[in-house]
Amino acid sequence: MALKGVAHDHVRLGDRGLVARLPRWSQQGLDPAANLAYQAEAFRRAAPCGHTPHLVAVLPPDPDSLPMGGLVVTEIHGRPPRLPDDMGAIARALAALHALPLPPAALRPPLLDPADPAAALLEQVERQAAAFDAAGLDPAARRLLDEELDAARRRRPDAPVPVALCGADTHPGNFLIDDAGRAWFTDLEKAHYSLPAIDLAHASLPTSTRWAPEVDAELSGAAVESFLADWAAAVPADLARAVAPWRVPMRRLTWLRTMTWMARWRVDGARLSAGMPEKLRTHLDARVVDIFRPAVIERVRGEWHLNG
């Protein structure tokens, strides 16, 4: 199948309604066996939400044929989302995932389950921010990013942290829309137990909505608010209330997570994406250049400066 993302190849298995999902590398830095075990369990746990492919088989790593192994999952027949029209469907898919019963802490491994998801996200951003030094950023862009990172360190809601099964990499390019208008989340590589506000941010920030070339659209403020309202209407009311104080702070931190990851891509993308079609690489490289322009950074961060 056509290469869409940066970490997996996909092979349609004839007319069986199945797809082999073959890792090219682990974005979490796991060895092949651990990476497969993690992803397999993520697909198993997400399946009851009704918006993700079902796991059918695990293909063990083989140094001669499948060095990273693979998963066989059910094929989802659908098209890329059209924004903003399909954001409501994406909101309902995320709501179904987030509303799944939360297992006791002892049963959550091997999926990541940080004691404090907001602090864990900040730690991830701090680690990835080391790439800023090598990324050759415009000094004005670097100043703005440093200001945002400093603000993220200092500002945290005085509210309990709600936890749910989250998709993590929830940009719209990782969804398909079927003929009935139902959204399917297809990439559970980094699923974990965390704060739903992070998924909501990653699904609707311009750094995400413009990443995949088959989506590539920027949402208006009204479209973002409509998306968030659709999600809140689809989850239990107590979860919606608990997530509300975290929406703006996690939007800033999730944006920083993406910006720091893209700084790494700016430095190391050619190696990480070996074999990627040139058209896709050109699009992603252009997006990375654009998001680090000071004017673009100012426009994006203006959202939470206005609302926070």
C-alpha positions as YAML, in Angstrom:
chain: A
units: angstrom
residues:
- id: 1
  name: MET
  ca: [0.00, 0.00, 0.00]
- id: 2
  name: ALA
  ca: [1.14, 3.60, -0.54]
- id: 3
  name: LEU
  ca: [3.52, 4.81, 2.15]
- id: 4
  name: LYS
  ca: [1.76, 7.41, 4.32]
- id: 5
  name: GLY
  ca: [3.62, 7.67, 7.61]
- id: 6
  name: VAL
  ca: [7.22, 7.70, 8.70]
- id: 7
  name: ALA
  ca: [7.43, 4.51, 10.79]
- id: 8
  name: HIS
  ca: [5.48, 1.70, 9.05]
- id: 9
  name: ASP
  ca: [4.91, -0.02, 5.73]
- id: 10
  name: HIS
  ca: [1.49, -1.55, 5.04]
- id: 11
  name: VAL
  ca: [0.81, -4.54, 2.80]
- id: 12
  name: ARG
  ca: [-2.72, -5.55, 1.76]
- id: 13
  name: LEU
  ca: [-3.04, -9.35, 2.01]
- id: 14
  name: GLY
  ca: [-4.97, -10.07, -1.17]
- id: 15
  name: ASP
  ca: [-8.74, -9.90, -0.83]
- id: 16
  name: ARG
  ca: [-8.84, -11.21, 2.75]
- id: 17
  name: GLY
  ca: [-9.74, -7.88, 4.31]
- id: 18
  name: LEU
  ca: [-6.42, -7.89, 6.17]
- id: 19
  name: VAL
  ca: [-3.37, -5.64, 6.24]
- id: 20
  name: ALA
  ca: [0.16, -6.42, 7.44]
- id: 21
  name: ARG
  ca: [1.50, -3.50, 9.44]
- id: 22
  name: LEU
  ca: [5.31, -3.66, 9.23]
- id: 23
  name: PRO
  ca: [7.42, -1.36, 11.44]
- id: 24
  name: ARG
  ca: [10.39, 0.34, 9.82]
- id: 25
  name: TRP
  ca: [11.69, 1.60, 13.18]
- id: 26
  name: SER
  ca: [10.31, 2.17, 16.66]
- id: 27
  name: GLN
  ca: [9.47, 5.78, 17.50]
- id: 28
  name: GLN
  ca: [9.62, 4.81, 21.18]
- id: 29
  name: GLY
  ca: [13.09, 3.30, 20.83]
- id: 30
  name: LEU
  ca: [11.94, -0.24, 21.60]
- id: 31
  name: ASP
  ca: [13.62, -3.38, 20.32]
- id: 32
  name: PRO
  ca: [11.63, -5.31, 17.65]
- id: 33
  name: ALA
  ca: [10.02, -7.83, 20.02]
- id: 34
  name: ALA
  ca: [9.07, -5.22, 22.62]
- id: 35
  name: ASN
  ca: [7.74, -2.88, 19.93]
- id: 36
  name: LEU
  ca: [5.48, -5.62, 18.53]
- id: 37
  name: ALA
  ca: [4.26, -6.64, 21.98]
- id: 38
  name: TYR
  ca: [3.44, -3.04, 22.83]
- id: 39
  name: GLN
  ca: [1.53, -2.38, 19.62]
- id: 40
  name: ALA
  ca: [-0.33, -5.69, 19.77]
- id: 41
  name: GLU
  ca: [-1.59, -4.95, 23.27]
- id: 42
  name: ALA
  ca: [-2.59, -1.42, 22.23]
- id: 43
  name: PHE
  ca: [-4.74, -2.80, 19.40]
- id: 44
  name: ARG
  ca: [-6.31, -5.37, 21.74]
- id: 45
  name: ARG
  ca: [-7.23, -2.79, 24.37]
- id: 46
  name: ALA
  ca: [-8.55, -0.21, 21.93]
- id: 47
  name: ALA
  ca: [-10.70, -2.64, 19.91]
- id: 48
  name: PRO
  ca: [-13.79, -2.46, 22.20]
- id: 49
  name: CYS
  ca: [-14.19, 1.25, 21.37]
- id: 50
  name: GLY
  ca: [-15.31, 0.27, 17.87]
- id: 51
  name: HIS
  ca: [-13.13, 2.80, 16.06]
- id: 52
  name: THR
  ca: [-9.82, 0.94, 15.56]
- id: 53
  name: PRO
  ca: [-8.72, -2.04, 13.45]
- id: 54
  name: HIS
  ca: [-8.78, -5.45, 15.14]
- id: 55
  name: LEU
  ca: [-5.58, -7.39, 15.74]
- id: 56
  name: VAL
  ca: [-5.58, -10.74, 13.91]
- id: 57
  name: ALA
  ca: [-1.99, -12.03, 14.25]
- id: 58
  name: VAL
  ca: [1.53, -11.12, 15.32]
- id: 59
  name: LEU
  ca: [4.38, -11.83, 12.88]
- id: 60
  name: PRO
  ca: [7.55, -12.44, 14.94]
- id: 61
  name: PRO
  ca: [10.76, -10.64, 13.97]
- id: 62
  name: ASP
  ca: [12.92, -12.57, 11.49]
- id: 63
  name: PRO
  ca: [16.37, -11.21, 10.60]
- id: 64
  name: ASP
  ca: [16.12, -12.60, 7.05]
- id: 65
  name: SER
  ca: [12.61, -11.46, 6.10]
- id: 66
  name: LEU
  ca: [10.95, -9.24, 8.71]
- id: 67
  name: PRO
  ca: [13.64, -7.71, 10.93]
- id: 68
  name: MET
  ca: [11.05, -5.70, 12.88]
- id: 69
  name: GLY
  ca: [8.26, -8.28, 12.60]
- id: 70
  name: GLY
  ca: [4.72, -7.11, 11.99]
- id: 71
  name: LEU
  ca: [1.07, -7.17, 12.94]
- id: 72
  name: VAL
  ca: [-1.86, -8.40, 10.86]
- id: 73
  name: VAL
  ca: [-4.94, -6.23, 11.41]
- id: 74
  name: THR
  ca: [-8.34, -5.88, 9.77]
- id: 75
  name: GLU
  ca: [-8.38, -3.52, 6.81]
- id: 76
  name: ILE
  ca: [-10.37, -0.32, 7.17]
- id: 77
  name: HIS
  ca: [-11.97, 0.81, 3.91]
- id: 78
  name: GLY
  ca: [-12.18, 4.56, 4.00]
- id: 79
  name: ARG
  ca: [-10.89, 7.89, 2.78]
- id: 80
  name: PRO
  ca: [-8.74, 10.54, 4.44]
- id: 81
  name: PRO
  ca: [-10.65, 13.06, 6.56]
- id: 82
  name: ARG
  ca: [-11.90, 16.26, 4.97]
- id: 83
  name: LEU
  ca: [-11.49, 19.15, 7.37]
- id: 84
  name: PRO
  ca: [-13.35, 20.68, 9.03]
- id: 85
  name: ASP
  ca: [-16.32, 18.52, 8.00]
- id: 86
  name: ASP
  ca: [-15.02, 15.26, 9.49]
- id: 87
  name: MET
  ca: [-13.76, 16.65, 12.79]
- id: 88
  name: GLY
  ca: [-17.02, 15.69, 14.49]
- id: 89
  name: ALA
  ca: [-16.48, 12.06, 13.47]
- id: 90
  name: ILE
  ca: [-12.90, 12.21, 14.79]
- id: 91
  name: ALA
  ca: [-14.19, 13.70, 18.06]
- id: 92
  name: ARG
  ca: [-16.63, 10.82, 18.48]
- id: 93
  name: ALA
  ca: [-13.93, 8.24, 17.73]
- id: 94
  name: LEU
  ca: [-11.66, 9.75, 20.37]
- id: 95
  name: ALA
  ca: [-14.56, 9.94, 22.83]
- id: 96
  name: ALA
  ca: [-15.22, 6.22, 22.37]
- id: 97
  name: LEU
  ca: [-11.55, 5.47, 23.06]
- id: 98
  name: HIS
  ca: [-11.34, 7.75, 26.08]
- id: 99
  name: ALA
  ca: [-14.58, 6.39, 27.56]
- id: 100
  name: LEU
  ca: [-13.32, 2.79, 27.71]
- id: 101
  name: PRO
  ca: [-13.22, 1.42, 31.29]
- id: 102
  name: LEU
  ca: [-9.91, 2.25, 32.96]
- id: 103
  name: PRO
  ca: [-8.10, -0.91, 34.13]
- id: 104
  name: PRO
  ca: [-6.54, -1.03, 37.61]
- id: 105
  name: ALA
  ca: [-3.00, 0.37, 37.59]
- id: 106
  name: ALA
  ca: [-1.49, -3.10, 38.00]
- id: 107
  name: LEU
  ca: [-3.07, -4.24, 34.73]
- id: 108
  name: ARG
  ca: [-2.06, -1.30, 32.55]
- id: 109
  name: PRO
  ca: [1.45, -2.45, 31.55]
- id: 110
  name: PRO
  ca: [2.97, -2.93, 29.06]
- id: 111
  name: LEU
  ca: [1.29, 0.29, 27.91]
- id: 112
  name: LEU
  ca: [2.88, 3.37, 29.40]
- id: 113
  name: ASP
  ca: [1.04, 4.70, 32.42]
- id: 114
  name: PRO
  ca: [2.87, 7.70, 33.89]
- id: 115
  name: ALA
  ca: [1.93, 8.63, 37.45]
- id: 116
  name: ASP
  ca: [1.51, 12.24, 36.31]
- id: 117
  name: PRO
  ca: [0.77, 12.46, 32.55]
- id: 118
  name: ALA
  ca: [1.17, 16.25, 32.43]
- id: 119
  name: ALA
  ca: [4.60, 16.07, 34.08]
- id: 120
  name: ALA
  ca: [5.57, 13.17, 31.81]
- id: 121
  name: LEU
  ca: [4.65, 15.22, 28.74]
- id: 122
  name: LEU
  ca: [6.73, 18.13, 29.98]
- id: 123
  name: GLU
  ca: [9.68, 15.78, 30.57]
- id: 124
  name: GLN
  ca: [9.31, 14.44, 27.02]
- id: 125
  name: VAL
  ca: [9.30, 17.98, 25.64]
- id: 126
  name: GLU
  ca: [12.40, 18.85, 27.67]
- id: 127
  name: ARG
  ca: [14.25, 15.79, 26.31]
- id: 128
  name: GLN
  ca: [13.27, 16.46, 22.72]
- id: 129
  name: ALA
  ca: [14.07, 20.16, 23.00]
- id: 130
  name: ALA
  ca: [17.75, 19.23, 22.84]
- id: 131
  name: ALA
  ca: [17.20, 19.02, 19.05]
- id: 132
  name: PHE
  ca: [16.61, 22.77, 18.91]
- id: 133
  name: ASP
  ca: [20.36, 23.36, 19.24]
- id: 134
  name: ALA
  ca: [21.16, 21.32, 16.12]
- id: 135
  name: ALA
  ca: [18.16, 22.38, 14.04]
- id: 136
  name: GLY
  ca: [19.55, 25.72, 12.83]
- id: 137
  name: LEU
  ca: [16.48, 27.67, 13.90]
- id: 138
  name: ASP
  ca: [15.90, 31.34, 13.19]
- id: 139
  name: PRO
  ca: [16.94, 33.21, 16.39]
- id: 140
  name: ALA
  ca: [13.50, 34.81, 16.63]
- id: 141
  name: ALA
  ca: [11.83, 31.40, 16.37]
- id: 142
  name: ARG
  ca: [14.13, 29.99, 19.02]
- id: 143
  name: ARG
  ca: [13.33, 32.88, 21.36]
- id: 144
  name: LEU
  ca: [9.58, 32.31, 20.98]
- id: 145
  name: LEU
  ca: [9.95, 28.56, 21.56]
- id: 146
  name: ASP
  ca: [12.05, 29.16, 24.67]
- id: 147
  name: GLU
  ca: [9.38, 31.55, 25.97]
- id: 148
  name: GLU
  ca: [6.68, 28.91, 25.45]
- id: 149
  name: LEU
  ca: [8.73, 26.19, 27.12]
- id: 150
  name: ASP
  ca: [9.38, 28.44, 30.10]
- id: 151
  name: ALA
  ca: [5.65, 29.24, 30.37]
- id: 152
  name: ALA
  ca: [4.82, 25.52, 30.19]
- id: 153
  name: ARG
  ca: [7.18, 24.86, 33.09]
- id: 154
  name: ARG
  ca: [5.51, 27.51, 35.25]
- id: 155
  name: ARG
  ca: [1.81, 27.06, 34.49]
- id: 156
  name: ARG
  ca: [-0.17, 24.04, 35.60]
- id: 157
  name: PRO
  ca: [-3.85, 23.80, 36.56]
- id: 158
  name: ASP
  ca: [-4.67, 23.18, 40.19]
- id: 159
  name: ALA
  ca: [-6.96, 20.30, 39.29]
- id: 160
  name: PRO
  ca: [-6.93, 16.48, 39.35]
- id: 161
  name: VAL
  ca: [-5.46, 14.81, 36.27]
- id: 162
  name: PRO
  ca: [-8.06, 12.63, 34.48]
- id: 163
  name: VAL
  ca: [-6.58, 9.50, 32.89]
- id: 164
  name: ALA
  ca: [-7.90, 7.36, 30.02]
- id: 165
  name: LEU
  ca: [-6.61, 5.14, 27.24]
- id: 166
  name: CYS
  ca: [-5.27, 7.66, 24.71]
- id: 167
  name: GLY
  ca: [-4.08, 7.34, 21.14]
- id: 168
  name: ALA
  ca: [-1.11, 9.76, 21.43]
- id: 169
  name: ASP
  ca: [-0.49, 10.18, 17.67]
- id: 170
  name: THR
  ca: [-3.99, 11.44, 16.90]
- id: 171
  name: HIS
  ca: [-3.30, 13.80, 13.99]
- id: 172
  name: PRO
  ca: [-6.08, 13.58, 11.37]
- id: 173
  name: GLY
  ca: [-3.84, 11.75, 8.90]
- id: 174
  name: ASN
  ca: [-4.05, 8.71, 11.18]
- id: 175
  name: PHE
  ca: [-7.83, 8.47, 10.72]
- id: 176
  name: LEU
  ca: [-9.94, 7.03, 7.91]
- id: 177
  name: ILE
  ca: [-13.60, 7.88, 7.28]
- id: 178
  name: ASP
  ca: [-15.78, 5.00, 6.08]
- id: 179
  name: ASP
  ca: [-18.85, 5.19, 3.84]
- id: 180
  name: ALA
  ca: [-21.11, 5.64, 6.88]
- id: 181
  name: GLY
  ca: [-19.09, 8.68, 8.05]
- id: 182
  name: ARG
  ca: [-17.51, 6.79, 10.96]
- id: 183
  name: ALA
  ca: [-13.92, 7.71, 11.85]
- id: 184
  name: TRP
  ca: [-11.35, 4.96, 12.43]
- id: 185
  name: PHE
  ca: [-8.07, 5.57, 14.24]
- id: 186
  name: THR
  ca: [-5.45, 3.38, 12.59]
- id: 187
  name: ASP
  ca: [-2.10, 4.04, 14.30]
- id: 188
  name: LEU
  ca: [-1.85, 2.77, 17.87]
- id: 189
  name: GLU
  ca: [1.95, 2.54, 18.03]
- id: 190
  name: LYS
  ca: [2.18, 5.00, 20.93]
- id: 191
  name: ALA
  ca: [-1.17, 4.43, 22.68]
- id: 192
  name: HIS
  ca: [-0.87, 4.85, 26.43]
- id: 193
  name: TYR
  ca: [-2.75, 5.87, 29.56]
- id: 194
  name: SER
  ca: [-2.70, 9.63, 29.74]
- id: 195
  name: LEU
  ca: [-4.67, 12.86, 29.69]
- id: 196
  name: PRO
  ca: [-7.38, 13.03, 26.98]
- id: 197
  name: ALA
  ca: [-6.72, 16.76, 26.51]
- id: 198
  name: ILE
  ca: [-3.43, 15.80, 24.84]
- id: 199
  name: ASP
  ca: [-5.23, 13.73, 22.19]
- id: 200
  name: LEU
  ca: [-7.70, 16.55, 21.60]
- id: 201
  name: ALA
  ca: [-4.89, 19.03, 21.09]
- id: 202
  name: HIS
  ca: [-2.94, 16.78, 18.75]
- id: 203
  name: ALA
  ca: [-6.02, 16.15, 16.63]
- id: 204
  name: SER
  ca: [-6.71, 19.83, 16.04]
- id: 205
  name: LEU
  ca: [-3.50, 21.87, 16.20]
- id: 206
  name: PRO
  ca: [-2.28, 23.20, 12.83]
- id: 207
  name: THR
  ca: [1.02, 21.36, 13.28]
- id: 208
  name: SER
  ca: [-1.09, 18.17, 13.08]
- id: 209
  name: THR
  ca: [-3.87, 19.05, 10.65]
- id: 210
  name: ARG
  ca: [-1.34, 20.14, 8.02]
- id: 211
  name: TRP
  ca: [1.12, 17.26, 8.51]
- id: 212
  name: ALA
  ca: [-0.41, 14.62, 6.21]
- id: 213
  name: PRO
  ca: [-0.54, 15.75, 2.55]
- id: 214
  name: GLU
  ca: [-3.88, 14.02, 2.00]
- id: 215
  name: VAL
  ca: [-5.44, 16.19, 4.75]
- id: 216
  name: ASP
  ca: [-3.42, 19.45, 4.90]
- id: 217
  name: ALA
  ca: [-5.97, 21.94, 6.23]
- id: 218
  name: GLU
  ca: [-6.00, 24.44, 9.06]
- id: 219
  name: LEU
  ca: [-8.99, 24.71, 11.38]
- id: 220
  name: SER
  ca: [-10.61, 27.98, 12.35]
- id: 221
  name: GLY
  ca: [-11.08, 28.78, 16.01]
- id: 222
  name: ALA
  ca: [-14.79, 28.06, 15.62]
- id: 223
  name: ALA
  ca: [-14.04, 24.65, 14.07]
- id: 224
  name: VAL
  ca: [-11.75, 23.75, 16.99]
- id: 225
  name: GLU
  ca: [-14.43, 24.75, 19.50]
- id: 226
  name: SER
  ca: [-17.02, 22.69, 17.62]
- id: 227
  name: PHE
  ca: [-14.68, 19.68, 17.68]
- id: 228
  name: LEU
  ca: [-14.13, 20.02, 21.42]
- id: 229
  name: ALA
  ca: [-17.87, 20.40, 22.03]
- id: 230
  name: ASP
  ca: [-18.59, 17.26, 19.99]
- id: 231
  name: TRP
  ca: [-16.09, 15.32, 22.09]
- id: 232
  name: ALA
  ca: [-17.49, 16.66, 25.37]
- id: 233
  name: ALA
  ca: [-21.02, 15.69, 24.32]
- id: 234
  name: ALA
  ca: [-19.92, 12.12, 23.52]
- id: 235
  name: VAL
  ca: [-18.03, 11.27, 26.73]
- id: 236
  name: PRO
  ca: [-19.45, 10.88, 30.24]
- id: 237
  name: ALA
  ca: [-20.16, 14.29, 31.74]
- id: 238
  name: ASP
  ca: [-17.74, 13.78, 34.64]
- id: 239
  name: LEU
  ca: [-14.88, 13.10, 32.20]
- id: 240
  name: ALA
  ca: [-15.71, 16.21, 30.17]
- id: 241
  name: ARG
  ca: [-15.71, 18.34, 33.34]
- id: 242
  name: ALA
  ca: [-12.42, 16.86, 34.55]
- id: 243
  name: VAL
  ca: [-10.67, 17.47, 31.20]
- id: 244
  name: ALA
  ca: [-11.87, 21.07, 30.78]
- id: 245
  name: PRO
  ca: [-9.20, 22.81, 32.96]
- id: 246
  name: TRP
  ca: [-6.45, 20.95, 31.08]
- id: 247
  name: ARG
  ca: [-7.47, 21.81, 27.54]
- id: 248
  name: VAL
  ca: [-5.49, 25.05, 27.11]
- id: 249
  name: PRO
  ca: [-2.34, 24.07, 29.10]
- id: 250
  name: MET
  ca: [-2.10, 20.73, 27.29]
- id: 251
  name: ARG
  ca: [-2.61, 22.46, 23.96]
- id: 252
  name: ARG
  ca: [0.57, 24.44, 24.56]
- id: 253
  name: LEU
  ca: [2.51, 21.39, 25.75]
- id: 254
  name: THR
  ca: [1.27, 19.16, 22.93]
- id: 255
  name: TRP
  ca: [2.27, 21.81, 20.41]
- id: 256
  name: LEU
  ca: [5.72, 21.91, 22.01]
- id: 257
  name: ARG
  ca: [5.89, 18.10, 21.84]
- id: 258
  name: THR
  ca: [5.29, 18.32, 18.10]
- id: 259
  name: MET
  ca: [7.69, 21.21, 17.59]
- id: 260
  name: THR
  ca: [10.50, 19.44, 19.44]
- id: 261
  name: TRP
  ca: [9.84, 16.23, 17.48]
- id: 262
  name: MET
  ca: [9.93, 18.20, 14.23]
- id: 263
  name: ALA
  ca: [13.22, 19.77, 15.23]
- id: 264
  name: ARG
  ca: [14.57, 16.23, 15.40]
- id: 265
  name: TRP
  ca: [13.05, 15.54, 11.97]
- id: 266
  name: ARG
  ca: [14.73, 18.68, 10.63]
- id: 267
  name: VAL
  ca: [18.08, 17.29, 11.77]
- id: 268
  name: ASP
  ca: [17.60, 13.57, 11.19]
- id: 269
  name: GLY
  ca: [14.61, 13.16, 8.87]
- id: 270
  name: ALA
  ca: [16.59, 11.84, 5.92]
- id: 271
  name: ARG
  ca: [17.88, 8.91, 7.96]
- id: 272
  name: LEU
  ca: [14.58, 8.21, 9.73]
- id: 273
  name: SER
  ca: [12.62, 8.21, 6.46]
- id: 274
  name: ALA
  ca: [14.94, 6.18, 4.22]
- id: 275
  name: GLY
  ca: [12.89, 4.87, 1.28]
- id: 276
  name: MET
  ca: [10.10, 7.42, 1.67]
- id: 277
  name: PRO
  ca: [8.60, 8.57, -1.67]
- id: 278
  name: GLU
  ca: [10.13, 11.85, -2.75]
- id: 279
  name: LYS
  ca: [6.76, 13.60, -3.05]
- id: 280
  name: LEU
  ca: [5.89, 12.78, 0.56]
- id: 281
  name: ARG
  ca: [9.34, 13.74, 1.82]
- id: 282
  name: THR
  ca: [9.13, 17.06, -0.01]
- id: 283
  name: HIS
  ca: [5.76, 17.82, 1.60]
- id: 284
  name: LEU
  ca: [6.94, 16.96, 5.12]
- id: 285
  name: ASP
  ca: [10.18, 18.89, 4.75]
- id: 286
  name: ALA
  ca: [8.23, 21.94, 3.54]
- id: 287
  name: ARG
  ca: [5.86, 21.66, 6.51]
- id: 288
  name: VAL
  ca: [8.80, 21.56, 8.92]
- id: 289
  name: VAL
  ca: [10.29, 24.69, 7.38]
- id: 290
  name: ASP
  ca: [6.95, 26.49, 7.57]
- id: 291
  name: ILE
  ca: [6.10, 25.67, 11.20]
- id: 292
  name: PHE
  ca: [9.39, 27.11, 12.41]
- id: 293
  name: ARG
  ca: [8.79, 30.51, 10.78]
- id: 294
  name: PRO
  ca: [8.45, 33.10, 13.56]
- id: 295
  name: ALA
  ca: [5.19, 34.46, 12.09]
- id: 296
  name: VAL
  ca: [3.64, 30.98, 12.13]
- id: 297
  name: ILE
  ca: [4.77, 30.36, 15.71]
- id: 298
  name: GLU
  ca: [3.28, 33.70, 16.75]
- id: 299
  name: ARG
  ca: [-0.03, 32.86, 15.09]
- id: 300
  name: VAL
  ca: [-0.32, 29.43, 16.72]
- id: 301
  name: ARG
  ca: [0.65, 30.49, 20.22]
- id: 302
  name: GLY
  ca: [-1.68, 33.46, 20.01]
- id: 303
  name: GLU
  ca: [-4.54, 31.00, 20.56]
- id: 304
  name: TRP
  ca: [-3.66, 30.11, 24.15]
- id: 305
  name: HIS
  ca: [-2.31, 33.55, 24.93]
- id: 306
  name: LEU
  ca: [-5.78, 34.82, 24.07]
- id: 307
  name: ASN
  ca: [-7.59, 32.07, 25.99]
- id: 308
  name: GLY
  ca: [-5.18, 31.35, 28.83]
...
